[in-house]
């Protein structure tokens, strides 16, 4: 669906991804080493999540998906990002307060 050609120099991100892809937990790793590595991976994930949000905002601002005839949500799903849970769950028909009032009126 999306045929967007182009490449942005994002300063070695590809080499970082390649490096992280081969990280393993060694058989002789100590608990401290695994803990420290896990903490570093969490920090890396936080940085990546922040960068994703910034880049998605930029794609929205630049109309990347619209130029390809779709939506940003579709583009992100095509890239492999899961749809947000709110888009997957069925819509609520009643608000919480309305549900409580409806339940109360039945008693």
FISE-710664 format. One record per residue (C-alpha): x, y, z; residue in one letter. Coordinates in Angstrom, 3 decimals. Layout:
N
<site east="X" north="Y" up="Z" aa="A"/>
...
This chain:
107
<site east="0.000" north="0.000" up="0.000" aa="X"/>
<site east="2.673" north="2.498" up="0.984" aa="X"/>
<site east="5.429" north="3.191" up="-1.496" aa="X"/>
<site east="7.516" north="5.766" up="0.280" aa="X"/>
<site east="11.068" north="5.930" up="-0.951" aa="X"/>
<site east="13.747" north="7.792" up="0.842" aa="X"/>
<site east="16.325" north="7.378" up="3.538" aa="X"/>
<site east="17.230" north="9.600" up="6.421" aa="X"/>
<site east="20.643" north="9.441" up="8.024" aa="X"/>
<site east="19.757" north="8.717" up="11.627" aa="X"/>
<site east="23.261" north="8.384" up="12.997" aa="X"/>
<site east="24.104" north="4.735" up="13.359" aa="X"/>
<site east="20.692" north="3.459" up="14.425" aa="X"/>
<site east="21.038" north="0.516" up="12.050" aa="X"/>
<site east="24.316" north="-0.549" up="13.656" aa="X"/>
<site east="22.758" north="-0.282" up="17.135" aa="X"/>
<site east="19.851" north="-2.461" up="16.010" aa="X"/>
<site east="22.262" north="-5.001" up="14.545" aa="X"/>
<site east="24.237" north="-5.035" up="17.803" aa="X"/>
<site east="21.138" north="-5.478" up="19.975" aa="X"/>
<site east="19.807" north="-8.255" up="17.762" aa="X"/>
<site east="22.639" north="-10.573" up="18.765" aa="X"/>
<site east="22.668" north="-9.833" up="22.516" aa="X"/>
<site east="22.231" north="-12.998" up="24.551" aa="X"/>
<site east="22.264" north="-13.929" up="28.215" aa="X"/>
<site east="25.445" north="-15.906" up="28.788" aa="X"/>
<site east="25.347" north="-19.220" up="30.617" aa="X"/>
<site east="27.766" north="-17.900" up="33.237" aa="X"/>
<site east="26.154" north="-14.456" up="33.637" aa="X"/>
<site east="25.653" north="-13.302" up="37.196" aa="X"/>
<site east="22.374" north="-11.959" up="38.488" aa="X"/>
<site east="23.927" north="-8.492" up="38.678" aa="X"/>
<site east="25.068" north="-8.642" up="35.043" aa="X"/>
<site east="21.623" north="-9.720" up="33.874" aa="X"/>
<site east="19.985" north="-7.039" up="36.017" aa="X"/>
<site east="22.278" north="-4.316" up="34.663" aa="X"/>
<site east="21.753" north="-5.473" up="31.072" aa="X"/>
<site east="17.984" north="-5.521" up="31.596" aa="X"/>
<site east="18.063" north="-1.999" up="33.039" aa="X"/>
<site east="20.037" north="-0.832" up="30.000" aa="X"/>
<site east="17.559" north="-2.485" up="27.630" aa="X"/>
<site east="14.662" north="-0.752" up="29.413" aa="X"/>
<site east="16.437" north="2.597" up="28.974" aa="X"/>
<site east="17.023" north="1.799" up="25.305" aa="X"/>
<site east="13.348" north="0.940" up="24.870" aa="X"/>
<site east="12.316" north="4.233" up="26.486" aa="X"/>
<site east="14.577" north="6.139" up="24.094" aa="X"/>
<site east="13.194" north="4.200" up="21.121" aa="X"/>
<site east="9.590" north="4.818" up="22.243" aa="X"/>
<site east="10.328" north="8.538" up="22.514" aa="X"/>
<site east="11.930" north="8.600" up="19.056" aa="X"/>
<site east="8.990" north="6.671" up="17.576" aa="X"/>
<site east="6.549" north="9.206" up="18.996" aa="X"/>
<site east="8.592" north="12.104" up="17.620" aa="X"/>
<site east="8.863" north="10.498" up="14.186" aa="X"/>
<site east="5.152" north="9.628" up="14.069" aa="X"/>
<site east="4.330" north="13.268" up="14.870" aa="X"/>
<site east="6.652" north="14.334" up="12.052" aa="X"/>
<site east="5.014" north="11.878" up="9.621" aa="X"/>
<site east="1.611" north="13.292" up="10.571" aa="X"/>
<site east="2.823" north="16.867" up="10.133" aa="X"/>
<site east="4.381" north="16.071" up="6.741" aa="X"/>
<site east="1.362" north="14.095" up="5.511" aa="X"/>
<site east="3.437" north="11.015" up="4.661" aa="X"/>
<site east="0.539" north="8.567" up="4.890" aa="X"/>
<site east="-1.935" north="10.836" up="3.101" aa="X"/>
<site east="0.406" north="11.149" up="0.121" aa="X"/>
<site east="0.406" north="7.369" up="-0.097" aa="X"/>
<site east="-3.386" north="7.195" up="0.060" aa="X"/>
<site east="-3.738" north="5.818" up="3.577" aa="X"/>
<site east="-3.579" north="6.703" up="7.238" aa="X"/>
<site east="-0.668" north="6.922" up="9.627" aa="X"/>
<site east="-2.219" north="4.088" up="11.634" aa="X"/>
<site east="-2.226" north="1.841" up="8.546" aa="X"/>
<site east="1.333" north="2.824" up="7.731" aa="X"/>
<site east="2.546" north="1.989" up="11.236" aa="X"/>
<site east="0.778" north="-1.371" up="11.180" aa="X"/>
<site east="2.375" north="-2.118" up="7.814" aa="X"/>
<site east="5.756" north="-1.263" up="9.348" aa="X"/>
<site east="5.119" north="-3.885" up="12.024" aa="X"/>
<site east="3.891" north="-1.738" up="14.902" aa="X"/>
<site east="0.871" north="-3.191" up="16.658" aa="X"/>
<site east="-2.317" north="-1.165" up="16.569" aa="X"/>
<site east="-3.045" north="0.529" up="19.905" aa="X"/>
<site east="-5.382" north="-1.463" up="22.113" aa="X"/>
<site east="-8.035" north="1.233" up="21.898" aa="X"/>
<site east="-8.269" north="0.628" up="18.156" aa="X"/>
<site east="-8.599" north="-3.148" up="18.588" aa="X"/>
<site east="-11.221" north="-3.251" up="21.313" aa="X"/>
<site east="-14.906" north="-2.786" up="20.521" aa="X"/>
<site east="-16.218" north="0.724" up="21.186" aa="X"/>
<site east="-18.000" north="1.301" up="24.456" aa="X"/>
<site east="-21.653" north="2.113" up="24.069" aa="X"/>
<site east="-22.180" north="3.598" up="27.519" aa="X"/>
<site east="-19.956" north="5.672" up="29.722" aa="X"/>
<site east="-19.102" north="4.330" up="33.164" aa="X"/>
<site east="-21.547" north="6.701" up="34.846" aa="X"/>
<site east="-24.314" north="5.776" up="32.402" aa="X"/>
<site east="-23.620" north="2.083" up="33.055" aa="X"/>
<site east="-23.864" north="2.621" up="36.808" aa="X"/>
<site east="-27.113" north="4.579" up="36.429" aa="X"/>
<site east="-28.562" north="1.882" up="34.158" aa="X"/>
<site east="-27.631" north="-0.860" up="36.605" aa="X"/>
<site east="-29.045" north="1.121" up="39.529" aa="X"/>
<site east="-32.355" north="1.695" up="37.771" aa="X"/>
<site east="-32.802" north="-2.038" up="37.251" aa="X"/>
<site east="-32.688" north="-2.778" up="40.978" aa="X"/>
